[in-house]
Amino acid sequence: MSHPGTPPSARLTAAPPPSVKVRAPGKVNLSLRVGPLADDGYHPLVSVFQAVSLFEEVTATQARDGAGVSLTVEGPQAEAVPLDESNLAWRAALLLADHTGISPDVELHVRKGVPVAGGMAGGSADAAAALVACDALWDTGLARAELLELAGQLGSDVPFCLLGHTAIGTGRGHLLTPAMTRGEFHWVFGASETGLSTPAVFSRFDELTSGAPASNGLDDDTALMQALRAGDPTALGAALHNDLQEAALSLRPELARALEIAGEANALGAIVSGSGPTVAALARSRQHALAVAARWTAEGATDSVWTTTAPAPGARVVS
């Protein structure tokens, strides 16, 4: 009960603006096969993605009419994330608003859990999360297929961050087919503070392959797909593959030491993830993952180390 002397304005508090929080996963490329540069300027890709339990969280809060989009970021390496229209989450909000005819008035807040510029799709996870969050916030009610179509316009990895779990990507990596997987896999990621330019890695790949076709077809990944279906981490580790690894290592030779240390620590397999510079190692168990991480840390082989499990679900509302 309020005191008689309390003015009415002090007794009334405005309801907080509606907001939606969405979590989306980072990814590792279990296999990446790259074809020769095509006339459209892209390389045809066949990739097997697995979502990992390192998540980006995007909270979308309704802003006043005409306010437009604003963005804040917290978490590891937050200072390296752009806070303008070059940010994929910002672009996702604008794209959804344009597609649905809604005024893009939203405050986006990103809480980072995926290494920045590490080839693990942290920015793409932000975009996927922003799409789902704004769709829920604005009650636009788009079907998942329609959200996937918009995701593909934002970037090759965005549709997978929306889908999650494990999937085969073709085209530029954006055309997805879910893959059957059993069990849980334990991963260790060694990230670098300095990123590696994806265009530079592809350019070096072209130099190293002299334009000759690289392996490009799902037949090459038969053993990997069998390992996933069987939930066999040993077989999966032996089947990891990345056509871009040689190019990434030629640009960043020091990454080779992280791969060597993972082998010395009896990792089931180790690979440069996507275009790098993150190095991924597959472990037998959580304890083994921690042991591999400790070796990397002790030898200063990577700037930061992350352990996690996979596969993880795609972008979903958490509150």
Secondary structure, DSSP 8 states (H G I E B T S, - for coil): ---TTS-HHHH-------EEEEEEEEEEEEEEEE----TTS---EEEEEEEEEEEEEEEEEE--TT--EEEEEESTTGGGS--STTSHHHHHHHHHHHHHT----EEEEEE--S-TTSSS-HHHHHHHHHHHHHHHHTT----HHHHHHHHHHH-TTHHHHHHBSEEEEETTTTEEEE----S-EEEEEEE-SS---HHHHHHHHHHHHTT-----SGGGGHHHHHHHHHT-HHHHHHH-EETTHHHHHHH-TTHHHHHHHHHHTT-SEEEE-TTSS-EEEEESSHHHHHHHHHHHHHHT-SSEEEEEEE--B-SEE--
